[in-house]
Amino acid sequence: MPTIDDRFAAAAPLPPRLPRLHDLATDLWWSWDTRARAMFRHLDTSLWHQTSHNPVRMLQRMSAARLQAAAQDPAFLAMYDEAVRARDSECELTHPWWAEHGRTLKGGTVAYFSAEFALHPSLPIYAGGLGVLAGDHCKEASALGVPLVGIGFMYPQGYFHQRMSPTGWQEERYERLTWTEAPIAAAFTPDGRACTVQVPLGDRTVHAAVWCVRLARVRLYLLDTDVPENAPWDRELSARLYGGDRDTRLQQEAVLGVGGVLALRALGVSPTVWHLNEGHAGFVIFERLRECRDRGDSFDDALADVRAHTVFTTHTPVAAGHDAFAFAQVERSLASCWRDRDGDREHFLALGAYDNGHGPQFNMTALAMRGAAHINGVSQLHGAVTRDMWAPLWPDTPASARPVRAITNGVHVPTWLATPISELITRYAGAGWLDRNDDSAIWDALLEIPDGELWAARTRQRHDLFAFIRERLRSRWVDDHVTPNRIVAAGAMLDPDVLTIGYARRFTAYKRPELIFHDAERLARLVTRIGRPVQIVFAGKAHPADEPAKHHLQRVFQHCLDPTFGGRIAFIDDYDMLVARYLVHGCDVWLNNPRKPLEASGTSGMKAAMNGVPHLSIGDGWWAEGYTGDNGWLISAATDPSDQTATDAADADALYMLLETDVVPRFYAREPDGTPRDWLRVVRQAMRTSLVRFSTRRMLKQYVVEMYGPASSAPVQ
Ligand SMILES: *Cc1c(COP(=O)(O)O)cnc(C)c1O
C-alpha cells in the first residue's frame, strides 16, 4: 500500500522553500479551509480545474519548473505560509470551549463507527445523508479538539455513478478508485508496521488492510478486504457500498463491527466511548462482549460494561432502513464471538431479537438499542417517533421514560458555506467568526449586511450554479454524445436570473419526488408565466435495488422532456457532494415534501438555508423545530395522514398556494435598485437561524455534554 511518500515518489521534488506542500495536500483539512483552497488554486489554476480540485493528483503532475516559480512568487509564498500556519494552529491550539468542557471526557477517546463517510468528492465512500453527517461530525471534532477517531470502510468501487438512459431509466456505473490519487495512506501500528486485521467470519478468516485519512486533528481508519491474502469472494466484500445481497451486507457489517474493534486495538487506540452511527456498526457490541467474556466477566457484567460506554444514534423511522437478518445467518458468521461458552449463544442472539411484523429476526437496531445506554434520534420529532416505534423494547415503560434522547443534526459550516456568503459575513462579523459560528452575536452582524450586497452574493451564487450545469452538459454532449433532447432535460434552457427551486435528495417513495407534478396544468402555468417564471432543478439517485424509486425518477425525467414545462424543469444526473454544493449555494428555494413523519431530520435544507436559500417544506424532521414563521415556508394541510391520496392532494395544493401567493411574488417584487427587499428579509432570517442552530458546532457540543460525557464517566474496566 502506498504511504504518503510513495504517492509522490515519481512527482517533481518540492523546492526547499515549500516543504509542506505534500503534507497539506494529503490532509483533507485543506478542503474546508478557504485559505488552503485558494493557495492550491493559485499554484496552478488550470491544473487545479483539470484535476477536479484534487491537490494530490495536481502535485503528482506538476513540473519542477512550475514549482520553482511558485517558490519565488511572493503572493503564493504568503498564501502558503498562511495555510501552513492555519493548519498547525488547527491541530495545536486548545479550543476555548474544549478547555472548559473537555474535562467531561476524562482524557478518553471517542471511536465513531459509520458504514459511510462523505468527506470530499475525491473519496466516494458515501451514498447520502448518513455519510455526510458522519463526515461533518469528524470535521467538527477536529475544530473543537474532541479526541475522536472514525472507523469505516474503504470501498474500492465506492457508490455508483448515475447516468440516465434516453428513456430516463437510471444506469449504474462503478469506477475503481485510483488509490495513489486519493487522500489516503496505509495506517501504521505503534511499532511501525502497516496495520492489518484478521476477522473471524464463520469458519474462515477474512483479512482487512487499514487505511488512514487525515482530517487535521482527527484520524479516520478505513477497512479494506481487497487484499491478496483473501479468497476472491472475500476480496469483493468491501468492494461496494450497499451493494451485494443480504449475506454480503451481514458480512460487511461483521467486518465493520468486529474488524473495527480489532483495528483500534492494533493501532493502540483505547476508546472510552464507542459511538455507533446507525445500526450497521452494531457488531461492535458483540466483539466488545467477547473481549469482556474472554477476560472472565460474567455475561451480565460484560453487558453492563459495554452498554455504559456505548452511544447509539438511530437515523430513520422507515422500517426498511433497519437491517434485519435470519438468526441462522448471524450464527453462521459471528459464532466466534460467543465461542462455546454455556448460554452465550442464546444471550448474544437474544440481543438482536425483534419482531417487526414479519416474525422474530435478528435486528441490528434492536441490538444497538439493547447494547447502548446512550441512545438518540436526530431531531426532536424523530426522538419522539423513535420512542414510539421501538416501544416493545421497553415494555411497560411510558413514552417519556423510554431512554431515547434527541440531538438534532447539523452541518459543517466551513464545508457547506459558499465563499461569497462567507466573505460577506466576514466583512460584517469580523475575521474568525467561523470559529464562533454558533454564537448568536452573528445574528446581529447578519442584520447589518445591506440588501444590495446580500443580493449581489446571492446572484453570483445562482450564476455559478448555472455555469456549473452548463459545463456538465457540455461534457455529456462531447464525451457521452447524448441526444439534444437530453441536453434540454439536463438544463440547457435554464435561465440564471429566474427564481430557481432545488429538489435534490435520494429518490424514494416516502420523499414524494413527484408531488409538485400533482396538478401538471397548474404547475405549467407557474413555471411558464411571462415576466415571472419559475424553474425547478432536480437531482438524486435511486438505490440500485429500489424499483419503485426508479419509476419515480423516470417519470420526473420525462416531465423534464415535456415541452409543456417550457424547458424550465431539469434533472442533473449523478448527485454527489459536488452537485449538492452547487445546488445548495445557487438555488433560491429548497423544496422538501416527504410524507410526515418519515424524514428523520434532513440536512440538505440546513446547508441551503445558511447560504440564503430558504426552505419550503413539510413540517417534518429538522423543519418541525426550525421553522420560525419568517425564515422560509411551511407546507401544511390538515388531513388524516393515513389517507395518503387525500394527503398528497392537500399537500400539493398547499404547496401551489404558497408558490402562487407568496414565494413567486416576493421574489419578483423589486425595489428601484433592483433588489427584492421582502425576499431578502426571508433570506436573512434563513441564514441567521440555520447558522446558529443547525451547525455541527452546536450538534457536537451536545454530543459531548449529553452523550460522550456520561459514557466516559462509567468506570473503565
Ligand atoms: C446533504 C446531502 C444529503 C442529505 O440531505 P437530505 O436532506 O437528508 O436528503 C444527501 N446527499 C448529499 C450528496 C448531500 O450532500
The ligand as an SDF file (V2000), in Angstrom:
LIG
                    3D

 15 15  0  0  0  0  0  0  0  0999 V2000
  -26.5360   16.7860    2.4370 C   0  0  0  0  0  0  0  0  0  0  0  0
  -26.5870   15.6610    1.4840 C   0  0  0  0  0  0  0  0  0  0  0  0
  -27.5560   14.6680    1.6240 C   0  0  0  0  0  0  0  0  0  0  0  0
  -28.5740   14.6680    2.7380 C   0  0  0  0  0  0  0  0  0  0  0  0
  -29.5860   15.5780    2.5360 O   0  0  0  0  0  0  0  0  0  0  0  0
  -31.1250   15.2080    2.8010 P   0  0  0  0  0  0  0  0  0  0  0  0
  -31.7560   16.5000    3.0250 O   0  0  0  0  0  0  0  0  0  0  0  0
  -31.1380   14.3470    4.0290 O   0  0  0  0  0  0  0  0  0  0  0  0
  -31.5720   14.4850    1.6040 O   0  0  0  0  0  0  0  0  0  0  0  0
  -27.5800   13.6320    0.7020 C   0  0  0  0  0  0  0  0  0  0  0  0
  -26.6910   13.5700   -0.3020 N   0  0  0  0  0  0  0  0  0  0  0  0
  -25.7440   14.5130   -0.4700 C   0  0  0  0  0  0  0  0  0  0  0  0
  -24.7920   14.3750   -1.6040 C   0  0  0  0  0  0  0  0  0  0  0  0
  -25.6540   15.5870    0.4120 C   0  0  0  0  0  0  0  0  0  0  0  0
  -24.6940   16.4950    0.2500 O   0  0  0  0  0  0  0  0  0  0  0  0
  1  2  1  0
  2  3  1  0
  2 14  2  0
  3  4  1  0
  3 10  2  0
  4  5  1  0
  5  6  1  0
  6  7  2  0
  6  8  1  0
  6  9  1  0
 10 11  1  0
 11 12  2  0
 12 13  1  0
 12 14  1  0
 14 15  1  0
M  END
$$$$
